[in-house]
Amino acid sequence: AAATVAVVGIVATEGVAWLFAERFRHNIPAMDERSVISSRDAYDGIEHWSLFDIGLRSRVNGSLLNTLRTIGDRVIADYRREVPTMGTEEWREAQAAFGWARVLSPRDGALLAKQLTADGHVRRLAAQRNKQSSTAMAQSAVARFRDAAAADPEAFDPYVGMAVTQLYTLGDVDGAIQSLEAAVKRGYTVTRRDTALLGDATLRRGLLGRKRAALLTDDARQAALEKAKGDFESCVASFRQIVEFGNSARHLETCKTQLRQVTEQLLPDEEY
């Protein structure tokens, strides 16, 4: 009798869970970058009903995995555009999507890299919002991007996010340039946003070079000014390509002014 009651109970709960699974399956096509986290709560509720997850395994998990991967990939692809449209909430949903997909497909190593990339962007955006702890948050974002790059050595997306974080939050000019170069090496196509990043990076490095030169004398001063001049020339070359993009026209004039001034500094005293 006890065994019969147990079997009937299992059949009943699995039957109820199957009905819930069918309803969930019907709603999968409507999932997007705003509903992953709430859908996971609904999925977990169905799992609690079922001992063997027969309905979920046979009717839901296959199509759910593809949808989760598509949602997360869509957020990552948006950031490759020169003017991304998705923000913190979408990155959180992407992070949740890849994490959930990893549960459904634990052997897919690419999902780990994408989850870490999404986590890096969540931290990057948090650093931009919170000025008091921006450095710590940005450093943790860079760490996540590095972990993502290690998880998938062929992926360029971690390096793109890393470059932006390194330059605009941490002020690491050389690191940002190296990260962008690493992304290009892995197949990334540079946009006007990235060209602007290179212009900003070389402008910052040139300004630092001029400040450093002011503290030096003789050959050391000359070398520092020559290096700064090269940076300002690169800055001009970058912004000249994208003069209609964002604030590029204004930055181009700044670079030209700095280039003219450092060139004058390099002239012999009688000519200067």
C-alpha positions as CSV (number, residue, x, y, z in Angstrom):
1,A,0.0,0.0,0.0
2,A,2.8,2.4,0.9
3,A,4.6,1.7,-2.4
4,T,1.3,2.2,-4.3
5,V,0.8,5.6,-2.6
6,A,4.4,6.6,-3.4
7,V,4.0,5.7,-7.1
8,V,0.7,7.5,-7.3
9,G,2.2,10.5,-5.6
10,I,5.2,10.5,-8.1
11,V,2.9,10.2,-11.0
12,A,0.7,13.0,-9.8
13,T,3.5,15.4,-9.1
14,E,5.3,14.6,-12.4
15,G,2.0,15.1,-14.2
16,V,1.5,18.5,-12.6
17,A,5.1,19.4,-13.4
18,W,4.6,18.2,-17.0
19,L,1.6,20.6,-17.4
20,F,3.6,23.5,-15.9
21,A,6.6,22.5,-18.2
22,E,4.3,22.7,-21.3
23,R,3.1,26.1,-20.2
24,F,6.7,27.3,-19.7
25,R,7.7,25.8,-23.1
26,H,5.0,27.8,-24.8
27,N,6.4,31.0,-23.3
28,I,10.1,30.4,-24.2
29,P,9.9,32.3,-27.6
30,A,8.8,35.4,-25.7
31,M,11.9,35.5,-23.5
32,D,14.2,38.4,-24.1
33,E,16.9,40.6,-22.4
34,R,14.4,41.7,-19.8
35,S,12.8,38.5,-18.6
36,V,15.6,35.9,-18.1
37,I,15.8,36.3,-14.3
38,S,12.1,36.2,-13.8
39,S,11.8,33.2,-16.1
40,R,14.4,31.4,-14.0
41,D,12.3,31.8,-10.9
42,A,9.3,30.2,-12.8
43,Y,11.5,27.4,-14.0
44,D,12.8,26.7,-10.5
45,G,9.2,26.6,-9.2
46,I,8.5,23.8,-11.7
47,E,11.6,21.9,-10.7
48,H,10.4,21.9,-7.1
49,W,7.3,20.1,-8.1
50,S,9.1,17.3,-9.9
51,L,11.4,14.7,-8.5
52,F,12.8,13.5,-11.9
53,D,12.2,16.7,-14.0
54,I,10.8,14.6,-16.8
55,G,8.8,17.4,-18.3
56,L,11.6,19.9,-18.2
57,R,14.2,17.5,-19.6
58,S,12.0,16.3,-22.5
59,R,10.0,19.3,-23.3
60,V,11.8,22.4,-22.2
61,N,15.6,22.3,-21.8
62,G,16.6,21.9,-25.4
63,S,14.8,24.9,-26.8
64,L,15.4,26.9,-23.6
65,L,19.2,26.4,-24.0
66,N,19.1,27.8,-27.5
67,T,17.0,30.8,-26.4
68,L,19.3,31.6,-23.5
69,R,22.4,31.5,-25.7
70,T,20.7,33.7,-28.3
71,I,19.7,36.3,-25.7
72,G,23.1,36.5,-24.2
73,D,24.8,36.6,-27.6
74,R,22.5,39.4,-28.6
75,V,23.7,41.6,-25.7
76,I,27.4,40.8,-26.5
77,A,26.8,41.6,-30.2
78,D,25.2,44.9,-29.3
79,Y,28.4,46.0,-27.5
80,R,30.4,45.5,-30.7
81,R,28.4,48.4,-32.3
82,E,30.0,51.8,-32.2
83,V,27.0,53.1,-30.2
84,P,25.7,50.3,-28.0
85,T,22.1,50.5,-26.9
86,M,22.0,48.0,-24.0
87,G,22.9,48.9,-20.4
88,T,23.2,47.4,-17.0
89,E,19.9,45.6,-16.8
90,E,20.5,43.8,-20.2
91,W,24.0,42.8,-19.1
92,R,22.6,41.4,-15.8
93,E,20.1,39.4,-17.8
94,A,22.9,38.2,-20.2
95,Q,24.9,37.1,-17.2
96,A,21.9,35.2,-15.8
97,A,21.2,33.7,-19.3
98,F,24.8,32.3,-19.7
99,G,24.8,31.1,-16.1
100,W,21.5,29.3,-16.6
101,A,22.7,27.9,-19.9
102,R,25.8,26.5,-18.2
103,V,23.6,24.5,-15.8
104,L,21.8,23.0,-18.8
105,S,25.0,22.4,-20.8
106,P,27.9,22.2,-18.3
107,R,30.4,20.9,-20.8
108,D,30.1,24.0,-23.1
109,G,33.3,25.9,-22.3
110,A,32.4,28.9,-24.4
111,L,29.5,29.7,-22.1
112,L,31.8,30.3,-19.2
113,A,33.8,32.9,-21.1
114,K,30.6,34.6,-22.1
115,Q,29.2,34.6,-18.6
116,L,32.5,36.1,-17.3
117,T,32.4,38.7,-20.1
118,A,28.9,39.7,-19.1
119,D,29.9,39.9,-15.4
120,G,32.8,42.1,-16.4
121,H,30.5,44.5,-18.1
122,V,28.1,44.6,-15.1
123,R,31.1,45.6,-12.9
124,R,32.4,48.1,-15.5
125,L,29.0,49.9,-15.5
126,A,28.9,49.8,-11.7
127,A,32.3,51.4,-11.6
128,Q,31.1,54.2,-13.9
129,R,28.1,54.9,-11.6
130,N,29.9,54.7,-8.3
131,K,32.7,57.2,-8.2
132,Q,33.8,56.4,-4.6
133,S,34.6,52.8,-5.4
134,S,35.1,53.1,-9.1
135,T,38.8,52.0,-9.0
136,A,38.1,48.8,-7.1
137,M,35.0,47.9,-9.2
138,A,36.9,48.6,-12.4
139,Q,39.8,46.4,-11.3
140,S,37.4,43.6,-10.6
141,A,35.8,44.1,-14.0
142,V,39.3,43.8,-15.7
143,A,39.9,40.7,-13.6
144,R,36.6,39.2,-15.0
145,F,37.5,40.1,-18.5
146,R,40.9,38.5,-18.1
147,D,39.3,35.3,-16.8
148,A,36.9,35.3,-19.8
149,A,39.9,35.7,-22.2
150,A,41.6,32.7,-20.4
151,A,38.4,30.6,-20.7
152,D,38.2,31.2,-24.4
153,P,41.6,32.3,-25.9
154,E,40.0,32.9,-29.3
155,A,37.4,35.4,-28.1
156,F,37.8,39.1,-28.7
157,D,34.9,40.4,-26.7
158,P,36.6,40.3,-23.3
159,Y,39.4,42.5,-24.7
160,V,37.0,45.1,-26.1
161,G,35.4,45.6,-22.7
162,M,38.8,45.5,-21.0
163,A,40.1,48.3,-23.2
164,V,37.3,50.7,-22.4
165,T,37.6,50.0,-18.6
166,Q,41.3,50.4,-18.6
167,L,41.3,53.7,-20.3
168,Y,38.2,55.6,-19.1
169,T,38.0,54.3,-15.5
170,L,41.6,53.2,-14.6
171,G,43.5,55.6,-16.8
172,D,45.7,52.7,-18.0
173,V,46.6,54.1,-21.5
174,D,49.1,51.4,-22.5
175,G,46.9,48.6,-21.2
176,A,43.9,49.9,-23.1
177,I,45.9,50.0,-26.4
178,Q,47.3,46.6,-25.8
179,S,43.8,45.2,-25.1
180,L,42.4,46.7,-28.3
181,E,45.3,45.3,-30.3
182,A,44.6,41.9,-28.8
183,A,41.0,42.1,-29.8
184,V,41.9,43.0,-33.4
185,K,44.4,40.1,-33.5
186,R,41.5,37.8,-32.7
187,G,39.3,39.0,-35.5
188,Y,37.6,42.1,-34.0
189,T,36.7,44.8,-36.6
190,V,37.5,48.3,-35.2
191,T,34.6,50.8,-35.2
192,R,34.7,54.6,-34.9
193,R,34.2,54.2,-31.2
194,D,37.5,52.2,-31.0
195,T,39.3,54.8,-33.2
196,A,38.1,57.4,-30.8
197,L,39.5,55.3,-27.9
198,L,42.9,55.2,-29.6
199,G,42.7,59.0,-30.1
200,D,41.8,59.6,-26.5
201,A,44.6,57.2,-25.3
202,T,47.3,58.8,-27.3
203,L,46.1,62.3,-26.3
204,R,46.3,61.3,-22.6
205,R,49.7,59.8,-23.1
206,G,51.0,62.8,-25.0
207,L,49.8,65.2,-22.2
208,L,51.5,63.0,-19.6
209,G,54.7,63.1,-21.7
210,R,54.7,66.9,-21.8
211,K,54.3,67.1,-18.1
212,R,57.1,64.6,-17.6
213,A,59.3,66.6,-20.0
214,A,58.8,69.7,-17.9
215,L,60.6,68.0,-15.0
216,L,63.6,66.8,-17.2
217,T,66.5,68.5,-18.8
218,D,68.8,68.0,-21.9
219,D,68.5,64.7,-23.7
220,A,65.9,63.3,-21.4
221,R,63.7,66.3,-21.9
222,Q,64.2,66.0,-25.7
223,A,63.3,62.3,-25.8
224,A,60.2,62.9,-23.7
225,L,59.0,65.7,-26.0
226,E,59.7,63.6,-29.1
227,K,57.6,60.8,-27.7
228,A,54.8,63.2,-26.8
229,K,54.9,64.6,-30.4
230,G,54.5,61.1,-31.7
231,D,51.5,60.5,-29.5
232,F,49.9,63.8,-30.6
233,E,50.5,62.9,-34.2
234,S,48.7,59.5,-33.6
235,C,45.9,61.4,-31.9
236,V,45.4,63.7,-34.9
237,A,45.5,60.7,-37.3
238,S,42.8,58.9,-35.3
239,F,40.4,61.7,-34.9
240,R,40.8,62.9,-38.4
241,Q,39.3,59.6,-39.6
242,I,36.1,60.1,-37.6
243,V,35.7,63.8,-37.4
244,E,31.8,63.6,-37.5
245,F,31.6,61.0,-34.7
246,G,30.8,62.2,-31.2
247,N,33.2,64.9,-29.9
248,S,35.9,63.9,-32.4
249,A,36.1,67.3,-34.1
250,R,36.7,69.0,-30.8
251,H,39.3,66.5,-29.7
252,L,41.0,66.8,-33.1
253,E,41.5,70.5,-32.5
254,T,42.9,69.8,-29.1
255,C,45.4,67.3,-30.5
256,K,46.4,69.8,-33.2
257,T,47.0,72.4,-30.6
258,Q,49.1,70.1,-28.5
259,L,51.1,68.9,-31.5
260,R,51.9,72.5,-32.5
261,Q,53.0,73.5,-29.0
262,V,55.2,70.4,-28.5
263,T,56.7,71.0,-32.0
264,E,57.6,74.5,-31.0
265,Q,59.2,73.2,-27.8
266,L,61.4,70.9,-29.8
267,L,62.8,73.8,-31.9
268,P,66.2,75.2,-31.0
269,D,66.0,78.1,-28.6
270,E,66.9,80.7,-31.2
271,E,64.0,79.5,-33.4
272,Y,61.4,79.0,-30.6
